[in-house]
Amino acid sequence: MSQTVRIEPVTRIEGHAKITIRLSDDGSVEDARLHVTEFRGFEEFCRGRPVWEMPSLTARVCGICPVSHLLASARAVDGIMGVTPPRPARMLRALANLGQLTQSHALSFFHLSGPDLLLGMDAAPGLRNIFGLMAAEPEVARRGIRLRAFGQSVIEAVAGRRVHSPGIVPGGIAQPMPPATRDSIRAALPEARQAAEESLKLYLYIAERFDREIRSFGEFPSLFLGLANRDGTWEHQHHKGHLKVIDSRGATVIDNLDPFHYRDWIGEAAVPDSYLKAPYIKPFVSDGQPLAHGMYRVGALARVNLCQRMGTPAADEALAELRSLAGPVPLSSFHYHHARLIEVIACLELMERLLDDPRLLDSNVRAEASVSRRRGVGVSEAPRGTLFHEYEVDENGLVTDVNLIIATGQNALAMNATLLQLAREYVTGPNPPESVLNRLEAGVRAFDPCLSCSTHAAGSMPLEVVVRDSDGVELSRTCRG
């Protein structure tokens, strides 16, 4: 008689989800699934809106990474207008995205995964949260708070507000950057650099404790997708990069793909047990093959696997260290934590270059035009991975169709595969201990998923585990706060 273990809700993620694990009659794991249990419907209620409103409107998809949606949306509208933003505007957009990556990665590492990494997977659940981390490691917690605040200050300096910023607009940027604002950011960079480099040293020290987790948190072959450059340098900007896909050995599968034609290569499938769609690489799923054949990962781990170099001295050194530890193409999803810290260092080094360029302060920051094309596609490398915005409009600029492919959705198949591997490693019966349940959740948190794209929990984090037989009869129920 089969049984089911259910974890609901999954904690310390942005949004709401549950995990179910199905056990066979002998107690071994048959399957493990992540279910996203909320529906938002942005693609539906955006229809009929003027396309010029789309950046501001779709920024509300996410309270953690609204800049990513602003950039992807503005880029899509740029295409509909048929304009290329002036160089200073492109530089300011890049600066904002670097700030976005910095603040979101700091949130992920320190606030969401930090309690597991620094206090231990087996720590008491009442203490295993950001407040427990602040009590046990106050300087580490302060470092994370300061680093995130710095990234948010960069966003505010470019776009006017830290959340749902009004300054990233179709055609470029609403206002040029004043010299005093530039100087303020530049003055704060050294402290941010020190915080990032100390955090990477700390991670390398504690990672030695997690050998078993590294081997079981999604250590499997997959494809990796993201923006790339022809010269192999790490990329995060649509206007400079193209889409690229590699396999688990690092061999190029798809290259030089214009994001405008993403539909030729990326398919989206609905699944019956989740509101999260399951994107896949089309050439690998044909003639009724399982979707898992086209599974790919996006985000920090994918980006560092796609590039040959980060393009800045300290980040290049950090990338070489990751590859010396985990191989030329690190596969374990646990390495997302390491990759995020490498990206933060690269972001801060690239910010310094941008801030030292006098063209950043040029007043020519916006191109204006009307509808010249009926379809536009914008791509941004969001903290969690490649983000697609596609709009179709009528002759008056009213939106007739919208398609958004969120980064977390593109990791859906990989998150399920990670859960299955974790469950087979740790679950040995219908009543797994709390520490095992936390490892299952931590496997999801490694991807830093943004499920509702607007909320996450701190403090008291309830977890309910229900075991049922194949007839649906409840066998046991465990709750924790």
N, C-alpha and C positions, 0 to 999 in steps of 0.2 A: 504494500500500500504506500503510494508516494506521499510525501509531506512537503510543506512549503514553509520557509522562514521568511518573514517580511520585516523590513526595516523602514519605518515611516514615522516622522520625516527624516530624510538625510540631512544632517546638520553641518553648520559652518560651510555652506555654499550659498550662492546668490540665487534664491528661488526655492521652489518646493518640489520634492521628488520622493520616491520610495524605491526600495530595493526588494526584490523577491528572489529567493533561492529555492529551487525545487530539488527535493531529495528523493532518491529511489528507495525501494523497499529495504535495502540493506544500509541505508543512511548515507550513501555516497552522493555527491553532487551531480545532478543531471543538467541543470541549467541555472543561470543567474542573469537577472535583467534589471535595468534601471528604467523606471517609469516616471516621466515628467507629467505631473498631474494638473497643470494649469494651462489655460488657453487665453491668448491675448488678442489675436486677430488684427495686428497692425496692417497686414496686406489688404484686408478687406476695407477697413474704415479710412484708408488713405485714398481710395478711389474717389474721383470727383473733386479732389483738392487741387488748387493751383500748384503747379510744379515748383514754383519759387518758395512755397511754404515747406517743402519736403525736408530740407535739412533741420529746420527748427522742430518740425513735427516728429520726425523719426529719431531725433536725439532723445525723445522721451521713451524710446524702447528700453534705454538702459540708464540707470542712475549711477553706475560705476564707471562705464566707459562711453559716455555720450559723445566725446570727441571723435571716437572711431566712427560712430554713425554720422556725425556731422560731416566728417571728411569723405566717407564713401558716398553719402547723399549729395554733397556739393559737387563731387567729381562727376556723378551721374548727370546732374543738372548742367554742369559745364559742357558735357557731351551733347546734351539736347540743345544748348545755346550755340554750340559749335565754337567755343572759345577756349583759349589756353590762358590761365591766370598769369599775370606778370610775375617775373622772377622773384621779386620781394615777397609776393603773396605765397608763392610756392615754398619759399624758405620759411615763412611764418607758419604755414600749415605743417611743414615738417617739424618745426620746433614744438608746435602744439602736440603732435603725435608722439614725439619723444617724451614730453612731459606726461602724456597719457600712459605710455608704456611704463614709465618710472613709477607713477603713483599707484597704478593697478598692480604691478608686480610686487611692490612693497606691501600692499594690502594682502595679496595672496600669501606671500612668504611669512610675514610677521603675524598677521591677524588670523588668517584662516588655517594655514598649515603649521605655523610656528608652534602652537601648543603641542601638536604631535611630535614635531621634530626636536623641540627643545625640552619639553617636559616628559616625553615618552609616550608611545602608543598605549602603554599599560597604565598610565597615570589615572588617578581617580577622575571620573567624568565631571564631577563638580568643580574640579580645579583645572581641567584641561580645556581652557578657553583663554581669551585675550586677557581677562582679568587675573587669572591664575599666572599667566606669563608675566604680567606686570609685577606681580608680587614676588615671583621667583627670580626673574631676570629683568630688573627695572631698567638697567642701562640698554639692554638689547631692545626692550619694548620702546624706550624713548627713541632709539635709533630708527626703528621702523616708523614711528610716528613722524619724526622729522623728515625722513626720506620721502614719505608719502606727501607730507605738506609741501615739500619743495616741488615735487611734480605737479601738484595742484596749483601752486603759485605760478608756474610756467604757463599752464593752461589759462589761468586768469589773465596773465599779462598779454597773451596773444588774443584771446577771444572774449574777454570782458567779464566772464564769470567762471567759477570752477566747475559748475554743473549746469548742463543745458545752456551752454554759452551762446550768446547771440552774434559773436564776431566772425564765425566761419560761415561764409555766405556763397551762393552761386557766383562764380566769376573771380573769387579770391577771398579777401579779408575785408571786414567792414572798415577798420581804422588802422593806419600805420602805427608802428611801435615807437613811442617816445624814447629818446636817448636815456632818460633817467630810469625808465623801466628796464631797458636792456642792462644798464649798469647794476641795478638791484639784483637781477637774476645772476649776473656774472659774479657778483660779490658772494652769493650764497653757494656757488658751485663747489668750492673746495670742501666745505663741510659735507655736502651731499656725496662727493666722490669718496671721502674718507668713510662715510657710513656704508656705502655700497661695497667698498673693498674689504672692510672689516666683516661685513655680513657674509661675503663669499668665503673668507678665511674660516669663519665660524661654521658655515655649512660643510666645508671640506673636512673639518675636524669631527663634526657629529655624524657625517654620512657613514663613517666607518662602523657605526653601531647598527646600521640598517642593511646589512648584506642580504639577509633573507628577504626583506621587503623589496630591495632593488631587483632581486631575481624573480619576484612574483607579482610586482605591480606593473603588469602589462609588458612583460619581456617576451615579445613575439614579433615576427616580421609583419610589416605593413608598408603601404605607400606613404609618402609625405608630400604635402602640397603647400605652396606659398609663393610669394613674390620673390623674384631673383633678378640678378643683374648679369649681363653678358660677361663681365669681368670676374664674376664669382664672389663679389662683395655682398655682405648682408644687406638686405633691402627691406624697407617698410613703406615705401611710397609708390602709389600707382603710376604717377606721371613719369617715374624713372624706370620702374621694373615691369617685368612680364611674369606670367604664371609658369611655374615649373613643377614637375612631379618626378620624384626619384623613388627607387625601391629600397628595400632594407639593406642592400649591399652598397648603395650610393650610386647605382647606375641610373642614368637619366631615362625616364619613361616618356615624358612629355616636356617639350621645351619651347620657348619663344611663343607661348600662347597669349594672344591678345585677350585681355579680360572680356572684351566685347563679345567674344565667341565662346564664353565659358560653357554655354548650354550644349555645345557640341561634345563636350568631354565629361561634364558633371551631370549626373542624374540625381533626382530626389524621389525617394520612396516613402510612402506612408506606412506606418507600422500599427498594428491593432491595439497595442498596449501602452502607447505613449503619444502625447501631443507633439513630441519632438520628431521632426522628419529625419530620415536617414539618407544623407547624400552619399554617393559612391562614384567611382571613376568608371564611366560607361564601357570602355573597351574591355574591362575585366569582368563584366557581368553581361553575358550574352547567352542565348539559347537556354534560358531558364536557370542559369547558374545562381547560386546563393549570393545575396548582397555582400556577404563578408568577403567574397573574392575581390570586390572593388573597394574594400575598406582603406581609408587613409586617415592620417593625423595631420592636424594643423596646430599652429601656436608656436611657442618659444622653441620647443624641441624640434619641430619641423623646420623652423627658420634656421636654427644653427646647424641642422643636418644638411640643409640645401646649400648653404654657402661654403665657400672655400676659406674665407677669412671674414672677420667682423669689420675690418677696415680701420681700426684704431688700436694703438699699441697695447694698452692694458687688457682690452677685451680680446685681442688676438692671443695674448698670452693665456688668458683664462680659457679660451676655446681649445687651445692646444692641450691644456691640462685636463679638460673634460675628455678629450679624445684619447689621451694617454691612459686614463682610468677606465673608460668605457668602450673604447674602440672608435674607428673612424665614423661609424654611424650608430650612436647610442640608441638602443631600442626600448629600454625600460621606461615606462611612463613616469617612474619615480624621478628620472633625470629632468623632468620639466622644472623641478625646483632649481636645479643647478643652472639650466638654460636661462631661466628668468633672471637670475642674478648676473649672468654674463651679459644679457641684453641691457640690464640697468646700467652696467658700467659702460657699455657701448653708447647708450643714450646720452649719458653725461659727457662723455668725450666728444660726441658729435654736437651736442649743445654748445660746447666751448668753441668749436669751429664756427658754428653759425653766428654766435654772439660776437665773434671777432671779425666778422665780415661786414664792412660798412654798408653793403647793399641791403642788409636787413632792415635798415631804417628808412629806406626810400619810400616816398609818399605814394608812388604808383602801385597800389595794392589791389585794384579790382578792374576787371574787364566787364563790360556790360553789353548785352545783346538780347534778342528775343528768340522765340522758338525757330530753330533752323533744321532740327532733326526730330523725328518722332520717337526715337528710342535712345536711352542713355544707360550706360553701365559704369558704376563706380566701385572701386575696390580699395579697401584700407586694410593694412595689417594691424588689426586690433590686438590687445594683449592676449586674448584667447585664440587668435588665429585670423585667417583670411576672412574678410567680411565682404559680402556682395550686396549691392543695391542696384536693382534694375527697374527702370520706369519707362512706360509708354504713355504718350500724351496725344491729345487731339490738336487741331490747328490753333486752338486758343490757349494751349498750355495747360489744360485740365488733365489730370492723371486718369488714364483709362485702365492701366494694369500696373501692378507692383509685384516684384518678387524679391524677397530678402532671404539670403542664406547666411545664417548666423554661424559664427565660428564653432560654438558649442555643438550645434547640430551636426557639423561635419565630423566631430569627434564621437558622435553617438555610437557608431558601430564599434569603435575602439574602446569606449568606456564599457560597453557590454562585454567585450572580450577580456578586458582587464578584470572585471568583476568575476567572470567565470574562472579565470586563472587564480585569482585570490581565494575564491570560495573553495576550489579544489585543493589549494594549499593549506587552508586554515580550518575549514568547517568539517567537523567529523561526526555530526549528529544533529538532531532537531533542536538542541538547546545550546547554541554556541555562546561562550562567555562574552561579556561586554567588550573585552579587549579585542576579540575577533571581529565583533560587529564594527568596532571603531576602525579596524584595518580595512574593512570593506568600504566604509565611508571615506577613509583616507585615500583609497584607490580612486574614488571619484574626485576627491578634492585635488589630487595631483594634476588633473586637467584644468583646475580652476573654473569649473563650469559656471556659466551665467544663464540660469534657467528662466527665471522670470525677467532677468536683466534689470532688476530694480531693488531687490531686498536681500538681506542676509541676516542671520540671527546671531546674537551674542548673549553671554550670560547663561540663563537657564535654557537648555536645549533638549527638549523631550525626545525620546526614542521609544518606539513601540515595536516589539517583535512578536508576531503571531505565527504559531505553527498549526497548520491544518492538514487533515488527511485528504485523500483524493476525492472524497465526497463533500469536502467543504466543512467538515466538523472540526471545531476548534479543539486542539489538543493542549495547548498551553499559551500563555500570554505573559510577556515580560515588559515592564515599563521602567524607564529611568528618567530623571529630570536633569 
